[in-house]
Amino acid sequence: MSQDKVIEAAFSAEALERAKGIVQSFERFIQGNKDEITALQILYSIPYKARLKFEDIKELANAIEKPPHLWTESQLWQAYAALDKSKVKGTTAKRILTDLVSLVRFAIHQDNELVPFPERVNANFKAWLAQQESTKKFTPEQHRWLEMIRDHIAANLGIDPADFDYAPFAQEGGLGKVHQLFGSELNKIIKELNGTLAA
């Protein structure tokens, strides 16, 4: 075995040990803070006692980014991927804050695969859409709006009527337009998508 191979093997073993240390520390952190941090309280309760909000995930992100941990979503994701790549999807994509939901669910063994949060939301969206379209058909414009709502939920954990006053909805006609498209069904659709997509 060449000296380069020996150095490479030692480096790989060291990287693996570092990844294992990060994962173990993260899982201890979750266990130790499950009663103090709102996001962890909600994620531990099945069925969820409350809807997880973006502020809750932001609070969790702030807690893990502080010393002594200094963790980021990407760093945690890579540590899990280093330990078991077969169970970790989306290792090359840029992580977003809501991916913390996926990381916590995987760490506490609610999910047996670590999947980027937007992918999970999209899978739930497709299932919801198929169920809806068994009894009614959406127009292409309604579809486009439903996809914008899906993307908003993937990045923000939910949507409220006030969100239609901001990009990308505002450029497309905002709250007035979405009301025009969905009418009296809008509140029901928002409630269903909030409950189903981030689940």
LOFILUM-909201 format. One line per 8 residues: number of its first residue (from 1); their letters; for each residue x negated, y negated, z negated of N, C-alpha, C. Coordinates in Angstrom, 2 decimals. Atoms other than C-alpha are relative to their C-alpha. Example, Ala and Ser with C-alpha at 12.3 -4.5 7.8 and 13.67 -1.06 7.14 Angstrom:
residues 2
1> AS> -0.89 1.19 0.00 -12.30 4.50 -7.80 -0.90 -1.20 0.00; 0.82 1.19 0.06 -13.67 1.06 -7.14 0.77 -1.09 -0.73;
//
This chain:
residues 199
1> MSQDKVIE> -0.86 1.19 0.00 0.00 0.00 0.00 -0.90 -1.24 0.00; 0.82 1.20 -0.09 -1.44 -3.36 0.97 0.28 -0.93 -1.18; -0.16 0.94 1.10 -1.94 -6.13 -1.54 1.24 -0.87 0.21; -1.20 0.80 -0.32 0.77 -8.17 0.26 1.27 0.72 -0.43; -1.19 -0.79 0.36 3.29 -5.35 -0.26 0.16 0.06 -1.52; -0.03 -0.05 1.47 2.38 -5.08 -3.96 0.53 -1.34 -0.55; -0.45 1.33 0.44 2.85 -8.86 -4.41 1.48 -0.18 0.31; -1.41 0.13 -0.40 6.16 -8.73 -2.48 0.91 0.81 -0.92;
9> AAFSAEAL> -0.79 -0.86 0.88 7.47 -5.84 -4.61 0.10 -0.62 -1.40; 0.01 0.63 1.32 6.44 -7.62 -7.83 0.91 -1.23 0.01; -0.84 1.19 -0.10 8.13 -10.82 -6.63 1.48 0.40 0.03; -1.39 -0.46 -0.09 11.33 -8.90 -5.73 0.52 0.46 -1.36; -0.40 -0.48 1.33 11.42 -7.23 -9.13 0.21 -1.18 -0.94; -0.10 1.20 0.84 10.87 -10.60 -10.80 1.29 -0.77 0.34; -1.22 0.71 -0.44 13.66 -12.21 -8.73 1.25 0.74 -0.48; -1.13 -0.81 0.45 15.99 -9.34 -9.61 0.22 -0.17 -1.51;
17> ERAKGIVQ> -0.10 0.21 1.45 15.22 -9.72 -13.32 0.56 -1.39 -0.32; -0.50 1.36 0.20 15.84 -13.47 -13.08 1.51 -0.05 0.30; -1.43 -0.04 -0.36 19.20 -12.84 -11.33 0.80 0.69 -1.09; -0.69 -0.74 1.06 20.16 -10.30 -13.99 0.14 -0.87 -1.26; -0.04 0.90 1.16 19.28 -12.82 -16.71 1.04 -1.09 0.15; -1.00 1.05 -0.27 21.42 -15.53 -15.08 1.41 0.56 -0.16; -1.34 -0.62 0.06 24.41 -13.19 -14.70 0.37 0.32 -1.44; -0.30 -0.35 1.41 24.15 -11.92 -18.29 0.26 -1.24 -0.83;
25> SFERFIQG> -0.21 1.25 0.74 23.82 -15.46 -19.66 1.34 -0.63 0.35; -1.28 0.56 -0.44 26.79 -16.65 -17.58 1.16 0.77 -0.63; -1.09 -0.80 0.57 28.96 -13.77 -18.79 0.10 -0.20 -1.51; -0.03 0.32 1.44 27.95 -14.45 -22.41 0.61 -1.38 -0.24; -0.54 1.36 0.11 28.74 -18.14 -21.89 1.53 0.03 0.12; -1.45 -0.10 -0.20 32.22 -17.29 -20.57 0.66 0.60 -1.23; -0.55 -0.67 1.18 32.90 -14.91 -23.45 -0.02 -0.93 -1.22; 0.15 0.87 1.16 31.63 -17.42 -26.00 0.82 -1.28 0.05;
33> NKDEITAL> -0.74 1.26 -0.15 33.66 -20.34 -24.60 1.43 0.18 0.48; -1.32 -0.26 -0.58 36.89 -18.65 -23.53 1.13 -0.66 -0.79; -1.05 0.68 0.79 38.82 -20.38 -26.34 -0.18 -1.51 -0.02; 0.28 1.43 0.06 37.21 -23.82 -25.95 0.23 -0.73 1.33; -0.07 0.64 -1.31 37.24 -24.53 -22.21 1.32 0.38 0.67; -1.36 -0.21 -0.53 40.71 -24.94 -20.67 0.02 0.97 1.18; 0.01 -0.88 -1.18 39.83 -23.26 -17.34 -0.17 1.46 -0.42; 0.22 -1.38 0.45 38.57 -20.17 -19.17 1.21 0.53 -0.74;
41> QILYSIPY> -1.23 -0.43 0.69 41.66 -20.05 -21.41 1.04 0.45 1.01; -1.01 -0.32 -1.02 43.88 -20.07 -18.31 -0.41 1.25 0.77; 0.44 -1.15 -0.79 41.78 -17.57 -16.33 0.03 1.30 -0.80; -0.08 -1.20 0.83 41.75 -15.14 -19.27 1.44 0.46 -0.21; -1.39 -0.36 0.28 45.54 -15.23 -19.65 0.68 0.53 1.27; -0.71 -0.58 -1.15 47.37 -12.88 -17.28 1.36 0.46 -0.48; -0.02 1.01 -1.06 49.86 -13.84 -16.09 -0.41 -1.36 -0.57; 0.47 1.31 0.45 48.54 -17.39 -16.22 1.11 -0.74 -0.73;
49> KARLKFED> -0.99 0.74 0.79 50.28 -19.42 -18.90 0.22 -1.41 0.55; -0.09 1.34 -0.58 49.65 -22.65 -16.98 -0.69 0.04 1.36; 0.69 0.09 -1.29 48.55 -23.71 -13.52 -1.37 -0.61 -0.22; 1.36 0.52 0.09 44.83 -24.21 -13.28 -0.09 -1.28 0.82; 0.12 1.29 -0.68 44.04 -27.81 -12.38 -1.47 -0.26 0.36; 1.35 0.34 -0.44 41.04 -29.30 -10.61 -0.82 -0.56 -1.17; 0.71 0.59 1.16 40.16 -31.25 -13.79 -0.53 1.11 -0.92; 0.43 -1.12 0.85 39.94 -27.91 -15.66 -1.28 0.63 0.55;
57> IKELANAI> 1.18 -0.58 -0.63 37.43 -26.53 -13.16 -1.17 -0.98 -0.08; 1.04 1.04 0.12 35.51 -29.84 -13.23 -0.61 0.05 -1.41; 0.47 -0.11 1.39 35.28 -29.52 -17.04 -0.94 1.21 -0.15; 0.84 -1.20 0.06 33.89 -25.99 -16.66 -1.33 -0.24 0.73; 1.22 0.29 -0.77 31.41 -27.13 -13.98 -0.94 -0.88 -0.80; 0.83 0.89 0.82 30.20 -29.93 -16.25 -0.66 0.76 -1.15; 0.54 -0.78 1.13 29.74 -27.46 -19.12 -1.15 0.90 0.44; 1.07 -0.93 -0.43 27.65 -25.00 -17.08 -1.20 -0.74 0.59;
65> EKPPHLWT> 1.12 0.77 -0.58 25.54 -27.74 -15.46 -0.89 -0.63 -1.06; 0.78 0.62 1.08 24.36 -29.05 -18.85 -1.10 0.94 -0.48; 1.01 -0.86 0.64 21.19 -27.82 -20.58 0.69 0.82 -1.09; 1.22 -0.64 -0.50 20.24 -25.19 -21.47 0.18 0.73 1.34; -0.25 -0.86 -1.16 21.90 -23.49 -18.47 -0.40 -0.64 1.34; 0.27 0.70 -1.26 21.75 -26.02 -15.60 0.41 0.84 1.22; -0.47 -0.86 -1.11 23.76 -23.62 -13.39 0.82 -0.80 1.00; -0.89 0.51 -1.04 25.45 -24.47 -10.09 0.78 1.20 0.54;
73> ESQLWQAY> -0.78 -1.08 -0.59 28.09 -22.48 -8.23 -0.89 0.85 0.91; 0.87 -0.72 -0.95 25.50 -21.58 -5.55 -0.99 0.90 -0.71; 1.00 -0.78 0.75 22.92 -20.39 -8.07 0.63 1.25 -0.59; -0.69 -1.15 0.59 25.43 -18.13 -9.83 0.39 1.00 1.09; -0.42 -0.86 -1.12 26.73 -16.80 -6.49 -1.19 0.83 0.49; 1.21 -0.70 -0.49 23.19 -15.95 -5.35 -0.48 1.05 -1.00; 0.41 -0.98 1.02 22.45 -14.21 -8.65 0.85 1.27 0.11; -0.87 -1.18 -0.17 25.48 -11.93 -8.24 -0.33 0.74 1.29;
81> AALDKSKV> 0.34 -0.62 -1.28 24.54 -11.32 -4.59 -1.30 0.80 -0.11; 1.28 -0.69 0.17 21.00 -10.34 -5.62 0.19 1.34 -0.72; -0.23 -1.23 0.78 22.39 -7.73 -8.03 0.83 1.02 0.75; -0.86 -0.95 -0.72 25.07 -6.21 -5.78 0.62 -0.66 1.22; -0.42 0.68 -1.22 25.34 -7.60 -2.27 1.28 0.60 0.59; -1.18 -0.66 -0.58 28.04 -5.05 -1.33 1.31 -0.54 -0.57; -1.23 0.52 0.63 30.52 -6.70 -3.72 0.13 -1.52 0.14; 0.01 1.46 -0.09 29.67 -10.32 -2.84 0.14 -0.42 1.47;
89> KGTTAKRI> -0.26 0.48 -1.36 31.12 -11.99 0.28 -0.41 -1.47 0.11; 0.27 1.41 -0.24 30.19 -15.30 1.85 -1.26 -0.51 -0.65; 1.23 0.40 0.69 26.61 -15.46 0.61 -0.72 -1.15 0.70; 0.73 1.05 -0.71 25.47 -17.91 3.30 0.72 -1.35 -0.02; -0.78 1.25 -0.04 28.25 -20.49 3.05 -0.35 -0.91 -1.18; 0.19 0.97 1.08 27.97 -23.65 0.99 1.11 0.21 -1.01; -0.99 -0.21 1.06 29.74 -23.18 -2.33 0.75 -1.31 -0.28; -0.78 1.17 0.43 32.51 -25.53 -3.44 0.44 0.22 -1.44;
97> LTDLVSLV> -0.32 -0.06 1.42 33.69 -26.31 -6.94 1.03 1.08 -0.34; -1.03 -1.00 0.31 36.77 -24.07 -6.75 -0.52 1.43 0.08; 0.60 -1.33 0.02 34.46 -21.10 -6.11 -0.28 0.46 -1.43; 0.16 -0.38 1.41 33.98 -21.19 -9.89 1.13 0.91 -0.46; -1.13 -0.87 0.35 37.44 -19.60 -10.14 -0.36 1.44 0.38; 0.39 -1.34 -0.45 36.17 -16.64 -8.09 -1.12 0.56 -0.87; 1.11 -0.45 0.82 32.96 -16.46 -10.12 0.47 0.48 -1.38; -0.49 -0.39 1.33 34.80 -16.35 -13.46 0.84 1.28 0.10;
105> RFAIHQDN> -0.83 -1.21 -0.15 37.36 -13.79 -12.23 -0.86 1.24 0.20; 0.91 -1.12 -0.24 34.52 -11.58 -11.01 -0.77 0.34 -1.28; 0.80 -0.21 1.22 32.49 -12.05 -14.20 0.81 0.69 -1.10; -0.82 -0.63 1.06 35.42 -11.02 -16.43 0.74 1.23 0.54; -0.48 -1.24 -0.61 36.24 -8.09 -14.10 1.49 -0.02 0.33; -1.37 0.06 -0.51 39.65 -9.36 -12.96 -0.01 0.34 1.49; 0.17 -0.31 -1.42 38.37 -9.03 -9.38 -1.20 0.91 0.13; 1.15 -0.90 -0.17 36.10 -6.23 -8.17 -0.88 -0.41 1.18;
113> ELVPFPER> 0.82 0.58 -1.06 34.76 -8.35 -5.28 -0.11 -1.50 -0.23; 0.20 1.44 0.13 33.30 -11.84 -5.34 0.21 -0.62 1.38; -0.42 0.55 -1.28 35.09 -13.66 -2.52 0.13 -1.51 -0.13; -0.16 1.46 0.07 34.86 -17.41 -1.75 1.47 -0.37 -0.21; -1.37 0.39 0.35 37.94 -19.13 -3.18 0.84 -0.35 1.24; -0.81 0.30 -1.20 39.06 -20.56 0.22 0.42 1.25 0.77; -0.37 -1.25 -0.67 39.01 -17.02 1.67 1.16 0.67 -0.71; -1.09 -0.59 0.78 41.23 -15.76 -1.14 1.29 -0.78 0.25;
121> VNANFKAW> -1.17 0.84 -0.25 43.59 -18.70 -0.65 0.56 0.29 1.40; -0.44 -0.27 -1.38 43.72 -18.00 3.10 0.70 1.35 0.10; -0.64 -1.33 -0.02 44.52 -14.30 2.55 1.39 -0.08 -0.64; -1.30 0.18 0.66 47.32 -15.27 0.13 0.96 -0.79 0.90; -0.81 0.81 -0.90 48.55 -17.86 2.64 0.57 0.87 1.13; -0.46 -0.86 -1.10 48.73 -15.29 5.46 1.12 0.92 -0.48; -1.04 -0.88 0.55 50.74 -12.93 3.24 1.30 -0.79 -0.23; -1.19 0.84 0.25 53.10 -15.76 2.19 0.68 -0.36 1.32;
129> LAQQESTK> -0.53 0.40 -1.30 53.53 -16.89 5.80 0.74 1.16 0.67; -0.63 -1.18 -0.60 54.31 -13.36 7.02 1.34 0.28 -0.68; -1.25 -0.21 0.75 56.93 -13.01 4.28 1.05 -1.04 0.40; -0.92 1.08 -0.38 58.49 -16.38 5.17 0.55 0.23 1.41; -0.38 -0.10 -1.40 58.52 -15.68 8.88 0.80 1.26 0.32; -0.89 -1.15 -0.22 60.43 -12.46 8.40 1.46 -0.48 0.04; -1.38 0.53 0.00 63.52 -14.66 7.87 0.15 -1.33 0.72; -0.09 1.28 -0.71 62.65 -18.02 9.48 -1.30 -0.28 0.74;
137> KFTPEQHR> 1.19 0.34 -0.79 60.25 -19.45 12.04 -0.37 -1.46 -0.24; 0.50 1.36 0.13 58.08 -22.51 11.50 -0.40 -0.50 1.39; 0.43 0.61 -1.26 57.42 -24.91 14.38 -1.52 -0.12 -0.02; 1.46 0.19 -0.02 53.80 -25.42 15.54 -0.44 -1.17 -0.90; 0.37 1.14 0.84 53.78 -28.81 13.77 0.12 0.35 -1.49; -0.14 -0.44 1.39 55.09 -27.28 10.53 -1.19 0.91 -0.37; 1.15 -0.88 0.22 52.37 -24.61 10.86 -1.25 -0.82 -0.31; 1.18 0.85 0.20 49.70 -27.31 11.15 0.02 -0.63 -1.38;
145> WLEMIRDH> -0.12 0.61 1.33 50.99 -29.03 8.02 -0.18 1.05 -1.11; 0.19 -1.07 0.99 51.17 -25.75 6.12 -1.47 0.36 -0.13; 1.43 -0.29 0.05 47.54 -25.10 7.06 -0.77 -1.12 -0.70; 0.66 1.12 0.72 46.53 -28.59 5.84 0.27 0.14 -1.50; -0.33 -0.21 1.42 48.35 -27.84 2.56 -0.85 1.13 -0.56; 0.84 -1.14 0.42 46.53 -24.48 2.34 -1.42 -0.47 -0.27; 1.38 0.46 0.16 43.15 -26.18 2.84 -0.15 -0.93 -1.21; 0.03 0.89 1.16 44.00 -28.81 0.22 0.00 0.82 -1.30;
153> IAANLGID> -0.06 -0.87 1.18 44.90 -26.09 -2.31 -1.32 0.74 -0.20; 1.29 -0.71 0.10 41.67 -24.20 -1.51 -1.07 -0.89 -0.64; 1.02 0.92 0.52 39.62 -27.30 -2.37 0.38 -0.63 -1.33; -0.47 0.75 1.17 41.78 -28.72 -5.20 0.85 0.79 -0.97; -0.78 -0.92 0.85 43.64 -25.73 -6.74 1.51 -0.25 0.00; -1.44 0.27 -0.03 47.04 -27.27 -6.04 0.27 -1.23 0.84; -0.40 1.19 -0.73 49.01 -29.97 -4.30 1.24 -0.57 -0.66; -1.15 0.73 0.54 51.47 -32.59 -5.52 0.48 -0.95 1.08;
161> PADFDYAP> -0.49 0.93 -1.02 53.71 -34.91 -3.47 -0.88 -1.24 0.17; 0.86 1.19 -0.09 51.37 -37.84 -4.28 -1.21 0.25 0.91; 1.15 -0.32 -0.83 48.57 -36.02 -2.40 0.24 -0.30 1.48; -0.32 0.27 -1.40 50.40 -36.65 0.88 -0.31 -1.45 0.40; 0.38 1.39 -0.29 49.39 -40.33 0.58 -1.48 -0.13 0.34; 1.44 0.02 -0.24 45.72 -39.37 1.10 -0.36 0.85 1.21; 0.50 -0.79 -1.14 43.59 -37.86 3.88 0.09 1.49 -0.33; -0.25 0.28 -1.41 44.18 -35.80 5.91 1.48 -0.31 0.29;
169> FAQEGGLG> -1.45 0.14 -0.21 47.94 -36.13 5.38 0.40 -1.41 0.43; -0.38 1.40 -0.29 48.11 -39.95 5.48 -0.16 -0.31 1.49; 0.25 0.27 -1.42 46.63 -40.03 9.00 1.06 0.66 0.90; -1.00 -0.74 -0.78 49.37 -37.62 10.14 1.43 -0.46 -0.30; -1.34 0.51 0.31 52.28 -39.61 8.69 0.38 0.12 -1.46; -0.18 -0.04 1.44 51.99 -38.82 4.99 1.27 0.65 -0.50; -1.16 -0.57 0.68 54.86 -38.08 2.65 1.26 -0.08 0.85; -1.18 0.15 -0.87 57.46 -39.42 5.07 0.06 1.09 1.06;
177> KVHQLFGS> 0.06 -1.00 -1.07 56.32 -37.06 7.82 0.25 1.41 -0.53; -0.18 -1.35 0.54 56.13 -33.97 5.61 1.45 0.20 -0.44; -1.43 -0.08 0.34 59.66 -34.75 4.32 0.83 0.22 1.25; -0.72 -0.13 -1.27 60.86 -35.12 7.89 -0.12 1.43 0.54; 0.23 -1.34 -0.52 59.33 -31.74 8.82 0.67 1.10 -0.80; -0.49 -1.08 0.84 60.49 -29.69 5.84 1.30 -0.32 -0.74; -1.25 0.39 0.62 63.42 -31.67 4.44 0.14 0.45 -1.44; -0.29 -0.40 1.39 65.02 -30.29 1.28 -0.81 1.22 -0.44;
185> ELNKIIKE> 0.82 -1.18 0.32 62.76 -27.20 1.48 -1.38 -0.37 -0.56; 1.37 0.40 0.32 59.61 -29.25 0.77 -0.39 0.35 -1.43; 0.37 -0.26 1.40 59.66 -29.02 -3.04 -0.13 1.49 -0.27; 0.05 -1.46 0.17 60.36 -25.28 -2.91 -1.30 0.54 0.61; 1.22 -0.46 -0.67 57.50 -24.76 -0.42 -1.24 -0.38 -0.81; 1.15 0.44 0.81 55.07 -26.82 -2.53 -0.13 0.87 -1.25; 0.03 -0.82 1.23 56.02 -24.89 -5.66 -0.48 1.42 0.32; 0.40 -1.37 -0.39 55.66 -21.52 -3.88 -1.48 0.05 0.37;
193> LNGTLAA> 1.39 -0.01 -0.42 52.32 -22.41 -2.30 -0.94 -0.23 -1.19; 0.82 0.20 1.21 50.93 -23.74 -5.59 -0.08 1.27 -0.83; -0.03 -1.21 0.80 51.99 -20.54 -7.32 -0.67 1.20 0.66; 0.46 -1.17 -0.73 50.97 -18.10 -4.61 -1.45 -0.08 0.47; 1.30 0.06 -0.67 47.83 -19.38 -2.93 -1.18 0.07 -0.95; 1.14 0.02 0.92 45.59 -20.00 -5.93 0.04 1.17 -0.98; -0.16 -1.13 0.93 46.80 -16.84 -7.71 -1.12 1.02 0.17;
//
